[in-house]
Amino acid sequence: MSDLKTETREEHLSAVKQQLQGNWDQFRGRVQEAWGVLTDDDLDRAEGKVDRMIGTIKERTGETREAIAQKLEKLASW
């Protein structure tokens, strides 16, 4: 059952990646609103890459990777 949950999470992250590629500037603004501690430099370093963005957010906030991924999924579905 955990494999199914992991697979579903990966599918959702794939959707987030597509959102990033298509609308980086708009998505970037949503991310910065959701995590106000992120700087423009943090987002520049992420360069639209989900894994890099998750790592930066985790480093800045201490949130878990899963919690960050869930928030990113919600932001991508706006």
C-alpha positions in Angstrom: 0.0 0.0 0.0 2.8 2.4 0.7 4.1 1.8 -2.8 0.8 3.0 -4.2 1.0 6.1 -2.0 4.5 6.8 -3.2 3.5 6.3 -6.8 0.6 8.7 -6.4 2.9 11.2 -4.8 5.3 10.9 -7.7 2.4 11.4 -10.2 1.4 14.6 -8.4 5.0 15.8 -8.3 5.1 15.2 -12.1 2.1 17.5 -12.4 3.8 20.1 -10.3 6.9 19.9 -12.6 4.7 20.4 -15.7 3.2 23.5 -14.0 6.6 24.8 -13.2 7.8 24.4 -16.8 4.8 26.2 -18.2 4.3 29.0 -15.8 7.4 29.5 -13.7 6.9 33.2 -13.0 3.3 32.8 -11.9 4.1 29.6 -9.9 7.2 31.3 -8.3 4.9 34.0 -7.0 2.6 31.5 -5.4 5.5 29.7 -3.8 6.9 32.9 -2.4 3.5 33.8 -0.9 3.2 30.3 0.7 6.7 30.4 2.1 7.5 34.0 2.9 11.0 33.1 4.2 12.1 32.3 0.6 14.2 35.0 -1.0 14.4 35.8 -4.7 17.9 34.2 -4.7 16.4 31.0 -3.3 13.9 30.8 -6.1 16.5 31.8 -8.7 18.6 28.9 -7.5 15.6 26.5 -7.8 15.4 27.4 -11.5 12.0 25.8 -11.8 13.3 22.4 -10.6 10.9 20.8 -8.1 13.5 18.7 -6.2 15.8 21.7 -5.8 12.9 23.8 -4.7 11.8 21.2 -2.1 15.3 21.0 -0.8 15.6 24.8 -0.4 12.2 25.1 1.3 13.1 22.2 3.6 16.4 23.9 4.5 14.7 27.2 5.2 11.6 25.9 7.1 12.4 22.5 8.5 9.2 21.1 6.9 9.2 17.5 5.7 9.6 16.8 2.0 6.1 15.3 2.0 4.5 18.3 3.6 6.2 20.6 1.1 5.2 18.4 -1.8 1.6 18.5 -0.7 1.6 22.3 -0.5 3.3 22.5 -4.0 0.6 20.2 -5.4 -2.1 22.5 -4.0 -0.4 25.6 -5.5 0.0 23.9 -8.9 -3.8 23.2 -9.0 -4.8 26.8 -8.5 
